[in-house]
Amino acid sequence: MIESSLFKSIFSRALNYERYLATDPSRADGWTTVYARTALSPTQRDEIEGFSRRMQVLVVSGMWCGDCVQQCPMLVRIAEASPQIDLRWIDRDVEAEFTSTLTLCGGGRVPVVVFASEDNTVCSIFGDRTLSRYRGLARRQLGAGCELPWAPIPADESAEVLQEWLNEFERVQWMLRLSTRLRQKHGD
């Protein structure tokens, strides 16, 4: 598990979305395109706006990564819906000492999202793809065709991926909201 002090240190150095995109302007267009076509439904927005516990969300990413391009702008849209979500970014290769501890399936995959409480206690590590994203890739790659990393994913698949990311944000919010430790701290 990630120690609170290590998470706090990494999170304090992490970048906001605009500064993260500015680290590689030549690749930012794909990110901004996906961001522009991503929108929360009124129901999804209402759910996120109702969050009452502050959560720190650290995205381990790579500007070059097709999965990051297709999924990470969705995280920005989610975070924009609630002042309780502090979303920040690190490049997997820049923070290699930290990110080497977050291997999935034996490798340094991205995106990986680390969710933490207001006091830097890690609650969840989620990534590199949602179930819908894996299903879509399997349909395309385990057959005759192979997807290009910059090709847009179908709209229905994008909607499912967005919902699955929302589900994880909500799951962590409920974890924080029901935490005995945090309920005692906040008197609720």
TORKOL-4160 file (C-alpha; in steps of 0.2 Angstrom, whole numbers, padded with zeros to 4 digits, m for minus):
188
<pt num="1" X="0000" Y="0000" Z="0000"/>
<pt num="2" X="0005" Y="0018" Z="m0003"/>
<pt num="3" X="0010" Y="0027" Z="0013"/>
<pt num="4" X="0001" Y="0043" Z="0016"/>
<pt num="5" X="0017" Y="0053" Z="0017"/>
<pt num="6" X="0023" Y="0047" Z="0000"/>
<pt num="7" X="0006" Y="0050" Z="m0008"/>
<pt num="8" X="0006" Y="0068" Z="0000"/>
<pt num="9" X="0023" Y="0071" Z="m0008"/>
<pt num="10" X="0019" Y="0065" Z="m0025"/>
<pt num="11" X="0002" Y="0074" Z="m0025"/>
<pt num="12" X="0010" Y="0091" Z="m0020"/>
<pt num="13" X="0021" Y="0090" Z="m0036"/>
<pt num="14" X="0007" Y="0084" Z="m0047"/>
<pt num="15" X="0000" Y="0096" Z="m0061"/>
<pt num="16" X="m0017" Y="0102" Z="m0065"/>
<pt num="17" X="m0024" Y="0097" Z="m0082"/>
<pt num="18" X="m0019" Y="0112" Z="m0091"/>
<pt num="19" X="m0001" Y="0111" Z="m0085"/>
<pt num="20" X="0000" Y="0093" Z="m0089"/>
<pt num="21" X="m0006" Y="0096" Z="m0107"/>
<pt num="22" X="0007" Y="0109" Z="m0108"/>
<pt num="23" X="0021" Y="0097" Z="m0105"/>
<pt num="24" X="0019" Y="0090" Z="m0123"/>
<pt num="25" X="0009" Y="0102" Z="m0134"/>
<pt num="26" X="0012" Y="0092" Z="m0149"/>
<pt num="27" X="0001" Y="0078" Z="m0142"/>
<pt num="28" X="m0012" Y="0089" Z="m0133"/>
<pt num="29" X="m0024" Y="0090" Z="m0148"/>
<pt num="30" X="m0031" Y="0072" Z="m0146"/>
<pt num="31" X="m0034" Y="0076" Z="m0128"/>
<pt num="32" X="m0044" Y="0092" Z="m0131"/>
<pt num="33" X="m0054" Y="0083" Z="m0145"/>
<pt num="34" X="m0060" Y="0069" Z="m0133"/>
<pt num="35" X="m0063" Y="0082" Z="m0119"/>
<pt num="36" X="m0074" Y="0093" Z="m0131"/>
<pt num="37" X="m0085" Y="0078" Z="m0135"/>
<pt num="38" X="m0086" Y="0071" Z="m0117"/>
<pt num="39" X="m0101" Y="0077" Z="m0107"/>
<pt num="40" X="m0110" Y="0071" Z="m0092"/>
<pt num="41" X="m0128" Y="0068" Z="m0092"/>
<pt num="42" X="m0139" Y="0079" Z="m0080"/>
<pt num="43" X="m0141" Y="0063" Z="m0069"/>
<pt num="44" X="m0122" Y="0060" Z="m0069"/>
<pt num="45" X="m0119" Y="0078" Z="m0065"/>
<pt num="46" X="m0131" Y="0078" Z="m0051"/>
<pt num="47" X="m0123" Y="0063" Z="m0043"/>
<pt num="48" X="m0106" Y="0071" Z="m0043"/>
<pt num="49" X="m0112" Y="0088" Z="m0038"/>
<pt num="50" X="m0119" Y="0079" Z="m0022"/>
<pt num="51" X="m0102" Y="0074" Z="m0016"/>
<pt num="52" X="m0098" Y="0080" Z="0001"/>
<pt num="53" X="m0081" Y="0073" Z="0005"/>
<pt num="54" X="m0065" Y="0080" Z="m0002"/>
<pt num="55" X="m0056" Y="0067" Z="m0012"/>
<pt num="56" X="m0038" Y="0069" Z="m0020"/>
<pt num="57" X="m0037" Y="0060" Z="m0037"/>
<pt num="58" X="m0020" Y="0057" Z="m0044"/>
<pt num="59" X="m0019" Y="0051" Z="m0062"/>
<pt num="60" X="m0003" Y="0042" Z="m0068"/>
<pt num="61" X="m0003" Y="0045" Z="m0087"/>
<pt num="62" X="0007" Y="0047" Z="m0102"/>
<pt num="63" X="0003" Y="0060" Z="m0116"/>
<pt num="64" X="0008" Y="0048" Z="m0129"/>
<pt num="65" X="m0004" Y="0034" Z="m0122"/>
<pt num="66" X="m0019" Y="0030" Z="m0133"/>
<pt num="67" X="m0029" Y="0024" Z="m0118"/>
<pt num="68" X="m0025" Y="0040" Z="m0109"/>
<pt num="69" X="m0031" Y="0051" Z="m0123"/>
<pt num="70" X="m0047" Y="0041" Z="m0124"/>
<pt num="71" X="m0051" Y="0040" Z="m0105"/>
<pt num="72" X="m0042" Y="0054" Z="m0096"/>
<pt num="73" X="m0052" Y="0069" Z="m0102"/>
<pt num="74" X="m0067" Y="0060" Z="m0095"/>
<pt num="75" X="m0059" Y="0061" Z="m0078"/>
<pt num="76" X="m0058" Y="0080" Z="m0080"/>
<pt num="77" X="m0076" Y="0082" Z="m0084"/>
<pt num="78" X="m0080" Y="0072" Z="m0069"/>
<pt num="79" X="m0069" Y="0083" Z="m0058"/>
<pt num="80" X="m0077" Y="0098" Z="m0065"/>
<pt num="81" X="m0094" Y="0093" Z="m0058"/>
<pt num="82" X="m0088" Y="0094" Z="m0040"/>
<pt num="83" X="m0077" Y="0106" Z="m0030"/>
<pt num="84" X="m0074" Y="0091" Z="m0018"/>
<pt num="85" X="m0063" Y="0082" Z="m0032"/>
<pt num="86" X="m0045" Y="0088" Z="m0033"/>
<pt num="87" X="m0038" Y="0080" Z="m0049"/>
<pt num="88" X="m0020" Y="0081" Z="m0053"/>
<pt num="89" X="m0008" Y="0072" Z="m0065"/>
<pt num="90" X="0009" Y="0065" Z="m0066"/>
<pt num="91" X="0019" Y="0057" Z="m0080"/>
<pt num="92" X="0023" Y="0039" Z="m0077"/>
<pt num="93" X="0040" Y="0041" Z="m0084"/>
<pt num="94" X="0044" Y="0057" Z="m0074"/>
<pt num="95" X="0039" Y="0050" Z="m0057"/>
<pt num="96" X="0046" Y="0033" Z="m0062"/>
<pt num="97" X="0052" Y="0029" Z="m0044"/>
<pt num="98" X="0034" Y="0031" Z="m0037"/>
<pt num="99" X="0025" Y="0024" Z="m0053"/>
<pt num="100" X="0035" Y="0008" Z="m0053"/>
<pt num="101" X="0026" Y="0003" Z="m0037"/>
<pt num="102" X="0009" Y="0004" Z="m0047"/>
<pt num="103" X="0012" Y="m0010" Z="m0059"/>
<pt num="104" X="m0003" Y="m0019" Z="m0066"/>
<pt num="105" X="m0002" Y="m0036" Z="m0075"/>
<pt num="106" X="0017" Y="m0035" Z="m0073"/>
<pt num="107" X="0019" Y="m0019" Z="m0081"/>
<pt num="108" X="0019" Y="0000" Z="m0080"/>
<pt num="109" X="0002" Y="0003" Z="m0087"/>
<pt num="110" X="m0007" Y="0019" Z="m0089"/>
<pt num="111" X="m0019" Y="0027" Z="m0085"/>
<pt num="112" X="m0019" Y="0022" Z="m0067"/>
<pt num="113" X="m0029" Y="0033" Z="m0055"/>
<pt num="114" X="m0025" Y="0034" Z="m0036"/>
<pt num="115" X="m0040" Y="0040" Z="m0026"/>
<pt num="116" X="m0036" Y="0046" Z="m0008"/>
<pt num="117" X="m0045" Y="0055" Z="0006"/>
<pt num="118" X="m0042" Y="0073" Z="0012"/>
<pt num="119" X="m0028" Y="0067" Z="0023"/>
<pt num="120" X="m0019" Y="0057" Z="0010"/>
<pt num="121" X="m0025" Y="0040" Z="0014"/>
<pt num="122" X="m0026" Y="0029" Z="m0002"/>
<pt num="123" X="m0043" Y="0022" Z="m0004"/>
<pt num="124" X="m0042" Y="0015" Z="m0022"/>
<pt num="125" X="m0031" Y="0012" Z="m0036"/>
<pt num="126" X="m0040" Y="0010" Z="m0053"/>
<pt num="127" X="m0035" Y="0007" Z="m0071"/>
<pt num="128" X="m0028" Y="0005" Z="m0084"/>
<pt num="129" X="m0045" Y="0002" Z="m0093"/>
<pt num="130" X="m0063" Y="0000" Z="m0088"/>
<pt num="131" X="m0072" Y="m0016" Z="m0092"/>
<pt num="132" X="m0081" Y="m0008" Z="m0106"/>
<pt num="133" X="m0064" Y="m0002" Z="m0114"/>
<pt num="134" X="m0057" Y="m0020" Z="m0112"/>
<pt num="135" X="m0073" Y="m0027" Z="m0120"/>
<pt num="136" X="m0072" Y="m0015" Z="m0135"/>
<pt num="137" X="m0053" Y="m0018" Z="m0137"/>
<pt num="138" X="m0056" Y="m0037" Z="m0137"/>
<pt num="139" X="m0069" Y="m0036" Z="m0150"/>
<pt num="140" X="m0058" Y="m0026" Z="m0161"/>
<pt num="141" X="m0041" Y="m0034" Z="m0158"/>
<pt num="142" X="m0045" Y="m0052" Z="m0155"/>
<pt num="143" X="m0052" Y="m0053" Z="m0173"/>
<pt num="144" X="m0046" Y="m0047" Z="m0190"/>
<pt num="145" X="m0045" Y="m0029" Z="m0186"/>
<pt num="146" X="m0033" Y="m0019" Z="m0175"/>
<pt num="147" X="m0037" Y="m0002" Z="m0167"/>
<pt num="148" X="m0025" Y="0013" Z="m0169"/>
<pt num="149" X="m0021" Y="0021" Z="m0153"/>
<pt num="150" X="m0028" Y="0038" Z="m0159"/>
<pt num="151" X="m0044" Y="0032" Z="m0167"/>
<pt num="152" X="m0059" Y="0037" Z="m0158"/>
<pt num="153" X="m0069" Y="0024" Z="m0148"/>
<pt num="154" X="m0087" Y="0022" Z="m0153"/>
<pt num="155" X="m0099" Y="0034" Z="m0144"/>
<pt num="156" X="m0109" Y="0020" Z="m0135"/>
<pt num="157" X="m0092" Y="0013" Z="m0129"/>
<pt num="158" X="m0087" Y="0030" Z="m0123"/>
<pt num="159" X="m0103" Y="0032" Z="m0114"/>
<pt num="160" X="m0100" Y="0016" Z="m0105"/>
<pt num="161" X="m0082" Y="0020" Z="m0101"/>
<pt num="162" X="m0087" Y="0037" Z="m0094"/>
<pt num="163" X="m0100" Y="0028" Z="m0083"/>
<pt num="164" X="m0088" Y="0016" Z="m0076"/>
<pt num="165" X="m0076" Y="0029" Z="m0071"/>
<pt num="166" X="m0090" Y="0038" Z="m0063"/>
<pt num="167" X="m0095" Y="0023" Z="m0054"/>
<pt num="168" X="m0077" Y="0022" Z="m0046"/>
<pt num="169" X="m0078" Y="0040" Z="m0041"/>
<pt num="170" X="m0095" Y="0037" Z="m0033"/>
<pt num="171" X="m0088" Y="0021" Z="m0025"/>
<pt num="172" X="m0074" Y="0030" Z="m0017"/>
<pt num="173" X="m0085" Y="0045" Z="m0012"/>
<pt num="174" X="m0096" Y="0032" Z="m0002"/>
<pt num="175" X="m0081" Y="0024" Z="0006"/>
<pt num="176" X="m0076" Y="0042" Z="0012"/>
<pt num="177" X="m0093" Y="0047" Z="0017"/>
<pt num="178" X="m0096" Y="0031" Z="0027"/>
<pt num="179" X="m0078" Y="0030" Z="0035"/>
<pt num="180" X="m0080" Y="0029" Z="0054"/>
<pt num="181" X="m0063" Y="0039" Z="0055"/>
<pt num="182" X="m0069" Y="0053" Z="0044"/>
<pt num="183" X="m0087" Y="0053" Z="0051"/>
<pt num="184" X="m0079" Y="0056" Z="0068"/>
<pt num="185" X="m0068" Y="0070" Z="0062"/>
<pt num="186" X="m0082" Y="0079" Z="0053"/>
<pt num="187" X="m0095" Y="0075" Z="0066"/>
<pt num="188" X="m0108" Y="0067" Z="0055"/>
